[in-house]
Amino acid sequence: MEDLDDINPQPIPEELYSEYEERPFLTCTRCGEKLSDFSDGFQIAKVFKRGEVVFEYALCAPCHMGMIDEFSLESRQALEDYYAQNMNPGLGSGHCGICSNARNDLPEFALGATCVGNDLLETFMICSPCMEKSNLLVSKKTQGIWNDFIDRNFPGVPADSLPCPTKVSIF
């Protein structure tokens, strides 16, 4: 991510609000604490399929980093290398940050955002084919951590029906 001194914060757009709650995300999906209490911010992830949100969550910085720390060392290194070599920062939510395909041309994609309080610091989009490429880099241990996250926070939703979060949470 860019140096915070170089970022011009904007209000969080409604597109990044919780579809389920029909308002901005207020609490961390993992720990339940108020997102506004975290001076180091939070991450939002939303997956869209044919214009509809099919999955969403917000993680405070400690939970976000905690989940990444739980990933296997091999997965973390492979994903960091993949994004360092392939990510085009600054494309925002209109184009895939990896392949640069236009969002309007894609039936499925994920949006990710870094926020502090009510401010959006950074947003990015990753298309489904690029998500799949990054998912192939994930170890069984890391996939298990994702499955546990789904089981604990989204009861009744099979973990394998949702995309792995690594494509939007490693930044």
BELNORQUI-V187930 format. One record per residue. N is the residue number from 0. RES is the residue in three letters. PHI is phi in degrees with one decimal (NA if undefined). BURIAL is # if it has 9 or more other ideal C-beta (glycine too) atoms within 8 Angstrom, else .. D_FIRST is the distance of its C-alpha to the first C-alpha in whole Angstrom. Layout:
N/RES/PHI/BURIAL/D_FIRST  N/RES/PHI/BURIAL/D_FIRST
//
This chain:
0/MET/NA/./0  1/GLU/-65.7/./4  2/ASP/-64.1/./7  3/LEU/-59.2/./8  4/ASP/-68.4/./11  5/ASP/-92.1/./10  6/ILE/-94.4/#/10  7/ASN/-106.4/./13  8/PRO/-60.1/./13  9/GLN/-123.8/./16  10/PRO/-62.7/./18  11/ILE/-66.0/#/17  12/PRO/-73.1/./19  13/GLU/-57.3/./22  14/GLU/-57.4/./21  15/LEU/-99.2/#/19  16/TYR/-75.8/#/22  17/SER/-70.8/#/23  18/GLU/-65.8/./26  19/TYR/-65.0/./28  20/GLU/-94.0/./28  21/GLU/56.3/./28  22/ARG/-166.5/./26  23/PRO/-59.8/./23  24/PHE/-60.7/#/22  25/LEU/-109.0/./23  26/THR/-129.8/#/23  27/CYS/-71.1/#/21  28/THR/-62.5/./22  29/ARG/-86.1/#/23  30/CYS/-105.3/./24  31/GLY/82.7/./25  32/GLU/-74.6/#/24  33/LYS/-66.2/./23  34/LEU/-62.7/#/20  35/SER/-67.5/./20  36/ASP/-80.1/./21  37/PHE/-104.8/#/18  38/SER/-66.0/./16  39/ASP/-90.4/./13  40/GLY/87.8/#/13  41/PHE/-155.2/#/13  42/GLN/-112.7/#/12  43/ILE/-115.5/#/15  44/ALA/-133.1/#/16  45/LYS/-139.0/#/19  46/VAL/-111.0/#/21  47/PHE/-112.1/#/23  48/LYS/-134.2/./27  49/ARG/50.8/./29  50/GLY/83.4/./27  51/GLU/-108.9/./28  52/VAL/-76.7/./25  53/VAL/-108.2/./26  54/PHE/-165.6/#/24  55/GLU/-156.5/#/21  56/TYR/-161.7/#/20  57/ALA/-131.9/#/18  58/LEU/-125.7/#/17  59/CYS/-63.0/#/16  60/ALA/-56.1/#/14  61/PRO/-62.3/#/17  62/CYS/-70.1/#/18  63/HIS/-60.1/#/15  64/MET/-68.7/./14  65/GLY/-62.2/#/18  66/MET/-67.7/#/18  67/ILE/-62.4/#/16  68/ASP/-63.0/./18  69/GLU/-77.1/./21  70/PHE/-59.5/#/20  71/SER/-63.4/./22  72/LEU/-57.3/./21  73/GLU/-62.8/./22  74/SER/-64.9/#/20  75/ARG/-58.3/#/17  76/GLN/-65.9/./17  77/ALA/-63.1/#/18  78/LEU/-70.3/#/15  79/GLU/-59.8/#/13  80/ASP/-63.5/./15  81/TYR/-58.7/#/15  82/TYR/-70.3/#/12  83/ALA/-62.6/./11  84/GLN/-84.0/./14  85/ASN/-118.4/./14  86/MET/-77.0/#/11  87/ASN/-106.2/./11  88/PRO/-64.9/./8  89/GLY/90.9/./10  90/LEU/-79.0/#/13  91/GLY/67.5/./12  92/SER/-95.9/./15  93/GLY/-91.7/./18  94/HIS/-140.1/#/17  95/CYS/-59.8/#/16  96/GLY/-69.1/#/13  97/ILE/-107.8/#/15  98/CYS/-101.5/./18  99/SER/70.3/#/18  100/ASN/-61.9/#/21  101/ALA/-70.5/./22  102/ARG/-56.7/#/21  103/ASN/-61.2/./25  104/ASP/-93.3/./26  105/LEU/-113.9/#/25  106/PRO/-78.7/./27  107/GLU/-142.3/#/24  108/PHE/-160.8/#/20  109/ALA/-119.6/#/18  110/LEU/-108.1/#/15  111/GLY/-129.0/#/12  112/ALA/-148.5/#/11  113/THR/-109.9/#/9  114/CYS/-134.3/#/12  115/VAL/-135.9/#/14  116/GLY/59.2/./17  117/ASN/-99.6/./18  118/ASP/-104.9/#/15  119/LEU/-91.3/#/13  120/LEU/-96.5/#/9  121/GLU/-155.5/#/8  122/THR/-136.1/#/10  123/PHE/-151.3/#/11  124/MET/-128.1/#/14  125/ILE/-133.0/#/16  126/CYS/-76.5/#/19  127/SER/-58.0/#/22  128/PRO/-59.8/./23  129/CYS/-72.5/#/19  130/MET/-61.6/#/19  131/GLU/-61.3/./22  132/LYS/-61.3/#/21  133/SER/-71.4/#/19  134/ASN/-62.8/#/21  135/LEU/-67.5/./24  136/LEU/-86.4/#/21  137/VAL/-89.5/#/22  138/SER/-74.2/#/25  139/LYS/-61.5/./28  140/LYS/-60.8/#/26  141/THR/-65.5/#/23  142/GLN/-61.4/#/25  143/GLY/-64.4/./27  144/ILE/-64.7/#/24  145/TRP/-62.4/#/23  146/ASN/-59.8/#/27  147/ASP/-64.3/./27  148/PHE/-59.0/#/25  149/ILE/-65.1/#/26  150/ASP/-58.5/#/30  151/ARG/-75.2/./29  152/ASN/-108.8/#/27  153/PHE/-136.3/./29  154/PRO/-57.7/./32  155/GLY/89.0/./34  156/VAL/-99.3/./32  157/PRO/-64.0/./32  158/ALA/-58.9/#/29  159/ASP/-77.9/./29  160/SER/-89.7/./30  161/LEU/-117.5/#/26  162/PRO/-69.3/#/23  163/CYS/-67.0/#/21  164/PRO/-77.3/#/18  165/THR/-61.4/#/16  166/LYS/-71.5/#/15  167/VAL/-121.7/#/13  168/SER/-115.3/#/12  169/ILE/-84.2/#/11  170/PHE/-68.8/#/7
//
